[in-house]
């Protein structure tokens, strides 16, 4: 009988211990106390034999899966579930709002592009009408000339025998001229066709447009995120200028800050450091535009050099140093043309700029070997310029390229426009830029000096 009582007592104690453990587990599920990783893991393998408890544990594991992998096991309980779900919903709402803003911006840009296309179409139709009128006039003139030629033919037949010798020589001369013109016409037609293909490709890139936008400003405004990334072939170190999102004319825009890409975060997302902060009345805000003439999404800007280019004033060519500066700026040197007209590389319609060195001095008398050499150099450079014009390449002098390149130590500075200098831009703020500076702001905040963007140069760190 005592053995039976002890067995029943042991059974009651085991059951009481099990109930106590279940009670502790239930409290942990309700946020009273913490649950270790081992305890949490044991719930997925529970085989207590109590169907009700196993159902509770199964439902608990299912509900805790909603918290995601970032939540620690000891924080997985029912009181934490509502706040986690609320935060998740709030994050989704923020992402939705950002996506909606980006969609609005895309629609606005699309409307602007459509309007520009309509204007271009109207101009093309006007040009077509003008050419049609000109053709009709030429046809009418041709008819008059043909009738006059019929009358003159009778008179010319009488003079034909006398002028046979002269006419033969004339025909030979004209035949040679026509052959030259036909060759020239073929070259021009090939150039036009090449330029049409290149223009078709470049229109989609809008090279003389901004390349992206500021999508987010981090913390105190010293770090920003932009909507360019690995999908746009962006790399760390590329420097951009920031202009106000309301600006519509790029070449007249005012650079209010400069940034340099420090980290690629995604296909169309990157982080950049602000290397020249804006004046306080022109803060960087999401939606501001970014621009660099030496970088375009998915392709490299090509530059050609012609002649002796002296950038440090020592009367000696600095081609090697200039090539390094151009590469540091994010562009590439596609061709180098020497003073004999020899081209090292490719000078085709994909080249953006042809940079020409200073012309040598030639005296009026041309009485020295040096003068003859200088004249020959000028003629060769002139031929290269003609080729560049035919291929649609922009020709700029060396000093304008130096306006793009800040100094010989490979630092990058880039004024706006295809060939503008910093002094071409006034210090007045854009009429479209709205000031965010309160009228009653203390003077100590208006006197910001250190590290401020002062002109239209995109500065390096």
Buried (B, 14 or more C-beta within 10 A) or exposed (E): EEEEEEEEEEEEEEEEEBEEEBEBBBEBBEBEEBBEEEBBEEBEEBEEEBEEBBEBBEEBBEBBEEBEEEBEBBBBBEEBBEEBEEEEEEEEEEEEEEEEEBEEBEEEEEEEEEEEEEEEEEEEEEEEEEEEEEEEEEEEEEEEEEEEEEEEEEEEEEEEEEEEEEEEEEEEEEEEEEEEEEEEEEEEEEBEEBBEEBEEEBEEEEBEEBBBBBBEBEEEBBBBBBBBBBEBEBEEEBBBBBBBBBBEEBEBBBBBBBBBBEEBEEEBBBBBBBBBBBBBBBBBBBBBBBBBBBBBBEEBBBBBBBBBBBBEEEEEBBBEBBBBBBBBBBBBBBBBBBBEBEBEBEBBBBBBBBBBBEBBEBEEEEEEEEBEEBBBBBEBBEEBBEBBEBBBBBBBBBEBBBBBBBEBEBBBBBBBBBBBBBEBBEEEBBEEBEEEEEEEEEEEEEEEEEEBBEBBBBBBE
